[in-house]
Amino acid sequence: MSGKYEFFQVIQQYLKEAARAVELDPTVEHLLSQPKNEVIVNFPVKMDNGEVKLFKGYRIQHNNILGPFKGGIRYHESVTLDDVKALAAMMTWKCSLMKLPFGGGKGGIKFNPREHSALELQKVTRRFTHALGGNIGPDYDIPAPDVGTNSQTMAWMMDTYMNTVAHVNKQSSRGVVTGKPVASGGTLGREKATGQGVVHCITEWAKDNRFNLEGCTYTVQGFGNVGANAAMILSKFGASLIAVGDHTGYLYNPEGFNEHKLTEWVREHKGIAGYPAGKPITRDEFFSVKNDIFIPAALENQITEVEAAMMHTRVVVEGANGPCSPEGERALLDKGVVIIPDVLANAGGVTVSYYEWVQNKRSESWDLEEVDARLDKQIKAVYQEVQHLARQKNIDLRTAAYGLALKRIETVYHERDIFP
Ligand code: GLU
């Protein structure tokens, strides 16, 4: 990794390429090339030691032609306006691809949540939600967890928002965020949904390629919500996790890690470092480990041409958003590696967020079987549509996924036309 990575430009370039591949109306392409709204707030928070710190928060609302803006809130020291714009645009494609009645949005605060106490995190979250004010709402813009945030963050956001609306609207505001704890109006199955979606893509790929998952090997970069859940679900298919990495380091175990024990360790120790059943390796060694399936589930721009040159794998399943740089992707494709793109591979999260939002609207709570069955059907059907378009047009899966997403948006723009 070197130099400044222009994530938003990368996404704009993907948009351009896909638009060409599916002959998108140039006006629609133009409209989608910039976000609709860019909200930036600066807000003070009193730290545990009495010091007042100023935080910068973003909420980018990319597009809402298909429904309310939708997408996560990221807490990370590397958050920039440029990244959030890229991630918001990807949410527009993701929701359209999955046929959800949502547009795309993304938010974030540039800070390291690991350096703060639970009380400070709560105050940052509440003050940010308050600063966003009417820029979010259950029928307008609906945040969710992302890197550095979780169901607890969402409970604080919901509670803060509920306390700002009129009393009569309080209970109907539950759907202002998704990914909430189940008792506070979340849905069963949301916690594992992104990892579950990753595995659905893997099983579809395996079925189409007559590949036996039993006894195959895989590696995971990033062992947070997405990576750990994908690994625990994949373990049921007899696949063996032989290398893993996160912000605390990289580990190798040719015999295969016990995914559940590793997850338990990470919960307790906040990282994989020190886990006894693995040999510490370098980042380069991690990328060089020969495997069948590679799951990037950390941050963007992790697989550049440098990492791609080291990798020996059959399929890269993008649990993270934007883990491959365009050059990294090109190098992998040239090697014959299949890339199941982020907007499809990690779309299980926002899909189950949609189920949560529907349940909130109807005051229902579905059982886990229902959530699981719906996600299974929805993501596998879209996977097949993407494969079909890719084959038909002889394009890669990312371009095909973008193409499908864009065509759906184009239809709606043509039906509704431009106001006034
Ligand atoms: N942050 C997740 C994503 O990138 C989930 C978004 C959501 O559930 O709204 O897809």
Boltz pocket constraint, residues with backbone or C-beta under 6 A from the ligand:
constraints:
  - pocket:
      binder: B
      contacts: [[A, 70], [A, 71], [A, 72], [A, 73], [A, 94], [A, 142], [A, 143], [A, 144], [A, 145], [A, 146], [A, 147], [A, 178], [A, 179], [A, 321], [A, 346], [A, 347], [A, 349], [A, 350], [A, 351], [A, 353]]
      max_distance: 6.0
